[in-house]
Amino acid sequence: MRTPCINVCSIDPANGFCVGCGRTLGEIAGWMSLSEEQRNTVMALLPDRLRQSAAATLEHRA
């Protein structure tokens, strides 16, 4: 089963996304019970989530 996990598991309290993979706690907890189509839908969202999180972190540090 495909997973976006990179073993960097920490939830950003500002947005609720894992800083490693970009999933929410609910998505992480329910990953095994999601259909392949649902997992693919979440996977498609992750690059944008991670980019937005990184941009917000850099903005906050400035």
Secondary structure by P-SEA (a helix, b strand, c coil): ccccccccccccccccccccccccaaaaaacccccaaaaaaaaaacaaaaaaaaaaaaaaac
